[in-house]
């Protein structure tokens, strides 16, 4: 079974953004976005809160290990 798609991928698709463009919005590199999307780099609680404000993606989805997965 494949892991669920990272919320950044769906956000980028909905906004027609590249990894580089999303990285610029969030203040990180394209490479960091790539690592986050494949699950190789977790998002910490501070970044999840900051990025929730910028993207509207709930912090519970960005950092479920800290905030818990929000019921769908």
C-alpha positions as CSV (number, residue, x, y, z in Angstrom):
1,X,0.0,0.0,0.0
2,X,1.4,3.4,-1.0
3,X,1.6,6.2,1.6
4,X,-0.9,9.0,1.1
5,X,0.1,11.9,-1.0
6,X,1.7,14.7,0.9
7,X,-0.5,17.8,1.3
8,X,2.1,19.9,-0.5
9,X,1.6,17.9,-3.7
10,X,-2.1,18.5,-3.7
11,X,-1.6,22.2,-2.9
12,X,0.9,22.6,-5.7
13,X,-1.4,20.9,-8.2
14,X,-4.4,23.1,-7.1
15,X,-2.4,26.3,-7.4
16,X,-0.3,25.2,-10.4
17,X,2.9,25.7,-8.6
18,X,6.3,24.1,-9.1
19,X,8.3,22.8,-6.2
20,X,10.6,25.8,-6.7
21,X,7.7,28.3,-6.5
22,X,6.3,26.7,-3.3
23,X,9.7,26.7,-1.8
24,X,10.0,30.4,-2.5
25,X,6.6,31.0,-0.9
26,X,7.7,29.1,2.2
27,X,11.3,30.3,2.3
28,X,13.0,27.0,1.6
29,X,14.7,25.4,-1.4
30,X,13.1,23.3,-4.1
31,X,15.2,20.4,-2.8
32,X,13.7,20.8,0.7
33,X,10.1,20.7,-0.8
34,X,11.1,17.5,-2.7
35,X,12.4,15.9,0.5
36,X,9.3,16.8,2.4
37,X,7.0,15.5,-0.3
38,X,8.7,12.1,-0.4
39,X,8.7,11.8,3.4
40,X,12.4,12.0,3.8
41,X,12.3,15.3,5.8
42,X,9.6,15.9,8.5
43,X,8.1,19.3,9.2
44,X,8.7,20.6,12.7
45,X,5.9,22.1,14.8
46,X,7.0,25.7,14.3
47,X,7.2,25.4,10.5
48,X,3.8,23.6,10.4
49,X,2.2,26.6,12.2
50,X,4.0,29.1,10.0
51,X,3.2,27.3,6.8
52,X,-0.5,26.7,7.8
53,X,-0.8,30.5,7.8
54,X,0.8,30.8,4.3
55,X,-0.9,27.9,2.6
56,X,-4.1,27.2,4.6
57,X,-3.0,23.5,4.9
58,X,-3.9,22.5,8.5
59,X,-0.9,22.0,10.8
60,X,-2.4,18.6,11.7
61,X,-1.9,17.5,8.1
62,X,1.6,19.0,7.9
63,X,2.9,17.7,11.2
64,X,0.6,14.9,12.3
65,X,3.2,13.4,14.7
66,X,2.9,16.5,16.8
67,X,-0.6,17.8,16.3
68,X,-2.4,14.6,15.4
69,X,-4.2,13.9,12.2
70,X,-7.4,15.9,11.9
71,X,-10.6,13.9,11.3
72,X,-11.6,14.1,7.6
